[in-house]
Amino acid sequence: MKIITIGRSSTNNIKINDSKVSRIHCQIIQEDDNSVTLMDLNSTNGTYVNEKGISGKINLNKGDVVRIGDTIIPWQNYVSQNTGSGYVDIVSSKVSKIQQVLGGKNSILGMIALVLSLIGIILLIYAFIRILRWGIFAAIFGSAITHMWVSVGINIIAYILATIDEYRDYAYSEESDSNVDLAGIAKNIASIGVFFVIGFYIYVRLAS
C-alpha cells in the first residue's frame, strides 16, 4: 500500500503552493492491487473529482480529473512514481478561466461588483465636471444631480454584490491569499462614491 498526502504544508508528500489548499488537504491511497482511492481530509475548500465535490473516500479511475483549490492534481504521476518521504513543490496550476471565476476570492460576482462601482464613480466624475463647468446651479436644477443619484444607486448595488461575494467566500479567509480582493476594492470604491454624493448633496442644499 502506498499513501500520498497532499496539501500546503511541507510535511506532506506533495506540497501545493495554492492559498486555497488546506495545510493537509487530501490523501491518495494506492492499494497493493494497484487500485487508487482519494480521501478528503476535512479540507476547508473541498476536493473535487471531475468538478464534483467528494465526501469521504472514493475510487479514482483513469482519466479522472482531481482539483483542490485552483490546482489540478496529476495524481496518475504520483501513483506511478516513488515520492519517498520528501515532497514535490507545485506551482499553482490554474484551472480554466471559466472555472476560476466561478469560485474563489476573485469570483465573477466580485468582478461584476468592481465593474459596477467603477461605472458609478465614472458617472459621479462626469456629474462633478458638469458642476465645475456650470456652477452649483447645475447641481440644484440641472441633470448633474440626477447623474449623482444614479451613481449612488449603482454603487449601492455594487456594494451589495461585493458583500454577498465576500460572505459566500468566507471560508477562504483563514487561508493567506495573495490574489487581489476584487470584492473588497469594489466595496471601498462604492462606499467612497455614496458618501461623497450624500455629503455633497447636503452641502448643496445648505448652500442654496
MINU-589624 format. One record per residue (C-alpha): chain; residue in three letters; residue number from 0; x, y, z. Coordinates in nm, 2 decimals. Each point is the difference from the previous one (the first is absolute). Layout:
[A; Ala; NUM; [X; Y; Z]],
...
***
This chain:
[A; Met; 0; [0.00; 0.00; 0.00]],
[A; Lys; 1; [0.12; 0.35; -0.09]],
[A; Ile; 2; [-0.14; 0.31; 0.18]],
[A; Ile; 3; [0.06; 0.35; -0.14]],
[A; Thr; 4; [-0.11; 0.30; 0.20]],
[A; Ile; 5; [-0.06; 0.33; -0.19]],
[A; Gly; 6; [-0.02; 0.35; 0.14]],
[A; Arg; 7; [0.17; 0.34; 0.06]],
[A; Ser; 8; [0.21; -0.12; 0.28]],
[A; Ser; 9; [0.35; -0.12; -0.07]],
[A; Thr; 10; [-0.07; -0.31; 0.22]],
[A; Asn; 11; [-0.21; -0.15; -0.29]],
[A; Asn; 12; [0.14; -0.23; -0.26]],
[A; Ile; 13; [-0.13; 0.25; -0.26]],
[A; Lys; 14; [0.02; 0.37; 0.09]],
[A; Ile; 15; [-0.24; 0.23; -0.19]],
[A; Asn; 16; [0.07; 0.37; -0.03]],
[A; Asp; 17; [-0.36; 0.11; -0.01]],
[A; Ser; 18; [-0.16; 0.22; 0.26]],
[A; Lys; 19; [-0.34; -0.17; -0.03]],
[A; Val; 20; [0.15; -0.34; 0.09]],
[A; Ser; 21; [0.00; -0.10; 0.37]],
[A; Arg; 22; [0.32; -0.09; 0.18]],
[A; Ile; 23; [-0.09; -0.37; -0.01]],
[A; His; 24; [-0.27; -0.01; -0.27]],
[A; Cys; 25; [-0.04; -0.35; -0.14]],
[A; Gln; 26; [0.15; -0.35; -0.03]],
[A; Ile; 27; [0.05; -0.23; -0.29]],
[A; Ile; 28; [0.03; -0.37; 0.08]],
[A; Gln; 29; [0.13; -0.26; -0.24]],
[A; Glu; 30; [-0.09; -0.35; 0.11]],
[A; Asp; 31; [0.21; -0.31; -0.06]],
[A; Asp; 32; [-0.23; -0.09; -0.29]],
[A; Asn; 33; [0.09; 0.34; -0.15]],
[A; Ser; 34; [-0.36; 0.14; 0.05]],
[A; Val; 35; [0.01; 0.36; 0.10]],
[A; Thr; 36; [-0.23; 0.19; 0.25]],
[A; Leu; 37; [-0.02; 0.36; 0.09]],
[A; Met; 38; [-0.10; 0.13; 0.34]],
[A; Asp; 39; [-0.07; 0.36; 0.10]],
[A; Leu; 40; [0.15; 0.08; 0.35]],
[A; Asn; 41; [-0.26; 0.25; 0.11]],
[A; Ser; 42; [0.14; 0.27; -0.22]],
[A; Thr; 43; [-0.13; 0.36; 0.02]],
[A; Asn; 44; [-0.09; 0.03; -0.37]],
[A; Gly; 45; [-0.06; -0.36; -0.09]],
[A; Thr; 46; [0.14; -0.25; -0.25]],
[A; Tyr; 47; [-0.15; -0.04; -0.35]],
[A; Val; 48; [0.00; -0.29; -0.24]],
[A; Asn; 49; [-0.12; 0.10; -0.35]],
[A; Glu; 50; [-0.13; 0.32; 0.16]],
[A; Lys; 51; [-0.22; -0.18; 0.25]],
[A; Gly; 52; [0.08; 0.04; 0.37]],
[A; Ile; 53; [0.07; -0.33; 0.18]],
[A; Ser; 54; [-0.08; -0.11; 0.35]],
[A; Gly; 55; [0.22; -0.25; 0.17]],
[A; Lys; 56; [0.17; -0.26; -0.21]],
[A; Ile; 57; [-0.06; -0.08; -0.37]],
[A; Asn; 58; [0.17; -0.21; -0.26]],
[A; Leu; 59; [0.19; 0.17; -0.28]],
[A; Asn; 60; [-0.02; -0.12; -0.36]],
[A; Lys; 61; [0.25; 0.07; -0.27]],
[A; Gly; 62; [-0.09; 0.34; -0.16]],
[A; Asp; 63; [-0.16; 0.14; 0.31]],
[A; Val; 64; [0.09; 0.37; 0.06]],
[A; Val; 65; [0.08; 0.09; 0.36]],
[A; Arg; 66; [0.00; 0.36; 0.11]],
[A; Ile; 67; [0.07; 0.16; 0.33]],
[A; Gly; 68; [-0.01; 0.38; 0.02]],
[A; Asp; 69; [0.10; 0.13; -0.34]],
[A; Thr; 70; [0.24; -0.29; -0.06]],
[A; Ile; 71; [-0.05; -0.30; -0.22]],
[A; Ile; 72; [0.17; -0.30; 0.17]],
[A; Pro; 73; [0.19; -0.23; -0.24]],
[A; Trp; 74; [-0.07; -0.29; 0.23]],
[A; Gln; 75; [0.08; -0.26; -0.27]],
[A; Asn; 76; [0.36; 0.12; 0.01]],
[A; Tyr; 77; [0.02; -0.03; 0.38]],
[A; Val; 78; [-0.12; -0.36; 0.02]],
[A; Ser; 79; [0.24; -0.10; -0.27]],
[A; Gln; 80; [0.31; 0.15; 0.16]],
[A; Asn; 81; [0.17; -0.03; 0.34]],
[A; Thr; 82; [-0.07; 0.31; 0.19]],
[A; Gly; 83; [0.21; -0.12; 0.30]],
[A; Ser; 84; [-0.02; 0.20; 0.32]],
[A; Gly; 85; [0.06; 0.33; -0.16]],
[A; Tyr; 86; [-0.23; 0.23; -0.19]],
[A; Val; 87; [-0.04; 0.14; -0.34]],
[A; Asp; 88; [-0.06; 0.38; -0.04]],
[A; Ile; 89; [-0.28; 0.08; -0.25]],
[A; Val; 90; [-0.05; 0.35; -0.13]],
[A; Ser; 91; [-0.37; 0.06; 0.01]],
[A; Ser; 92; [-0.14; -0.15; -0.32]],
[A; Lys; 93; [-0.31; 0.21; -0.07]],
[A; Val; 94; [-0.31; -0.15; -0.14]],
[A; Ser; 95; [-0.18; 0.15; -0.30]],
[A; Lys; 96; [-0.10; 0.37; 0.02]],
[A; Ile; 97; [-0.36; -0.10; 0.01]],
[A; Gln; 98; [0.05; -0.23; 0.29]],
[A; Gln; 99; [0.22; 0.25; 0.18]],
[A; Val; 100; [-0.25; 0.29; -0.01]],
[A; Leu; 101; [-0.28; -0.22; 0.13]],
[A; Gly; 102; [0.17; -0.05; 0.34]],
[A; Gly; 103; [0.27; 0.14; 0.22]],
[A; Lys; 104; [0.07; 0.34; 0.12]],
[A; Asn; 105; [0.00; 0.16; -0.35]],
[A; Ser; 106; [-0.34; -0.14; -0.10]],
[A; Ile; 107; [-0.23; 0.13; -0.28]],
[A; Leu; 108; [-0.22; 0.17; 0.26]],
[A; Gly; 109; [0.30; 0.20; 0.13]],
[A; Met; 110; [0.09; 0.10; -0.36]],
[A; Ile; 111; [-0.35; 0.12; -0.07]],
[A; Ala; 112; [0.00; 0.19; 0.33]],
[A; Leu; 113; [0.33; 0.17; -0.10]],
[A; Val; 114; [-0.12; 0.09; -0.35]],
[A; Leu; 115; [-0.32; 0.15; 0.14]],
[A; Ser; 116; [0.19; 0.20; 0.26]],
[A; Leu; 117; [0.23; 0.14; -0.27]],
[A; Ile; 118; [-0.30; 0.09; -0.21]],
[A; Gly; 119; [-0.15; 0.18; 0.30]],
[A; Ile; 120; [0.32; 0.19; 0.06]],
[A; Ile; 121; [0.03; 0.10; -0.36]],
[A; Leu; 122; [-0.36; 0.13; 0.00]],
[A; Leu; 123; [0.08; 0.19; 0.31]],
[A; Ile; 124; [0.31; 0.16; -0.15]],
[A; Tyr; 125; [-0.20; 0.10; -0.31]],
[A; Ala; 126; [-0.27; 0.16; 0.22]],
[A; Phe; 127; [0.27; 0.19; 0.20]],
[A; Ile; 128; [0.16; 0.12; -0.32]],
[A; Arg; 129; [-0.33; 0.14; -0.11]],
[A; Ile; 130; [-0.03; 0.18; 0.34]],
[A; Leu; 131; [0.34; 0.15; -0.04]],
[A; Arg; 132; [-0.09; 0.12; -0.35]],
[A; Trp; 133; [-0.35; 0.13; 0.07]],
[A; Gly; 134; [0.03; 0.09; 0.37]],
[A; Ile; 135; [-0.20; -0.11; 0.30]],
[A; Phe; 136; [-0.33; 0.06; -0.19]],
[A; Ala; 137; [0.08; -0.30; -0.21]],
[A; Ala; 138; [-0.02; -0.21; 0.31]],
[A; Ile; 139; [-0.32; 0.17; 0.13]],
[A; Phe; 140; [-0.20; 0.03; -0.33]],
[A; Gly; 141; [0.19; -0.19; -0.26]],
[A; Ser; 142; [0.05; -0.37; -0.09]],
[A; Ala; 143; [0.32; -0.03; 0.20]],
[A; Ile; 144; [-0.18; -0.08; 0.32]],
[A; Thr; 145; [-0.19; -0.27; -0.19]],
[A; His; 146; [0.32; -0.15; -0.11]],
[A; Met; 147; [0.13; 0.01; 0.35]],
[A; Trp; 148; [-0.30; -0.19; 0.14]],
[A; Val; 149; [0.02; -0.26; -0.28]],
[A; Ser; 150; [0.36; -0.05; 0.10]],
[A; Val; 151; [-0.11; -0.05; 0.36]],
[A; Gly; 152; [-0.24; -0.27; -0.11]],
[A; Ile; 153; [0.26; -0.18; -0.21]],
[A; Asn; 154; [0.25; 0.02; 0.29]],
[A; Ile; 155; [-0.25; -0.14; 0.25]],
[A; Ile; 156; [-0.07; -0.29; -0.23]],
[A; Ala; 157; [0.38; -0.05; -0.04]],
[A; Tyr; 158; [0.04; 0.01; 0.38]],
[A; Ile; 159; [-0.27; -0.26; 0.05]],
[A; Leu; 160; [0.14; -0.24; -0.26]],
[A; Ala; 161; [0.35; 0.04; 0.14]],
[A; Thr; 162; [-0.13; -0.07; 0.35]],
[A; Ile; 163; [-0.18; -0.32; -0.12]],
[A; Asp; 164; [0.32; -0.11; -0.18]],
[A; Glu; 165; [0.21; 0.05; 0.32]],
[A; Tyr; 166; [-0.26; -0.18; 0.21]],
[A; Arg; 167; [-0.02; -0.29; -0.25]],
[A; Asp; 168; [0.38; -0.03; 0.00]],
[A; Tyr; 169; [0.05; 0.04; 0.37]],
[A; Ala; 170; [0.15; -0.35; 0.02]],
[A; Tyr; 171; [0.31; 0.13; -0.18]],
[A; Ser; 172; [0.07; 0.27; 0.26]],
[A; Glu; 173; [0.20; -0.24; 0.22]],
[A; Glu; 174; [0.25; -0.06; -0.28]],
[A; Ser; 175; [0.26; 0.25; -0.10]],
[A; Asp; 176; [-0.10; 0.12; -0.35]],
[A; Ser; 177; [0.23; 0.21; -0.21]],
[A; Asn; 178; [-0.26; 0.06; -0.26]],
[A; Val; 179; [-0.16; 0.35; -0.03]],
[A; Asp; 180; [-0.33; 0.01; 0.18]],
[A; Leu; 181; [-0.23; 0.15; -0.27]],
[A; Ala; 182; [-0.30; 0.00; 0.23]],
[A; Gly; 183; [0.19; 0.19; 0.26]],
[A; Ile; 184; [0.11; 0.26; -0.25]],
[A; Ala; 185; [-0.36; 0.03; -0.14]],
[A; Lys; 186; [-0.13; 0.06; 0.36]],
[A; Asn; 187; [0.26; 0.27; 0.06]],
[A; Ile; 188; [-0.08; 0.18; -0.33]],
[A; Ala; 189; [-0.37; -0.03; 0.05]],
[A; Ser; 190; [0.02; 0.14; 0.36]],
[A; Ile; 191; [0.20; 0.30; -0.11]],
[A; Gly; 192; [-0.24; 0.07; -0.28]],
[A; Val; 193; [-0.31; -0.02; 0.21]],
[A; Phe; 194; [0.14; 0.21; 0.29]],
[A; Phe; 195; [0.13; 0.26; -0.23]],
[A; Val; 196; [-0.34; 0.05; -0.17]],
[A; Ile; 197; [-0.19; 0.01; 0.33]],
[A; Gly; 198; [0.25; 0.25; 0.14]],
[A; Phe; 199; [0.00; 0.22; -0.31]],
[A; Tyr; 200; [-0.38; -0.01; -0.02]],
[A; Ile; 201; [-0.03; 0.12; 0.36]],
[A; Tyr; 202; [0.25; 0.28; -0.07]],
[A; Val; 203; [-0.19; 0.11; -0.32]],
[A; Arg; 204; [-0.33; 0.01; 0.18]],
[A; Leu; 205; [0.14; 0.20; 0.29]],
[A; Ala; 206; [0.18; 0.24; -0.24]],
[A; Ser; 207; [-0.32; 0.06; -0.19]],
***
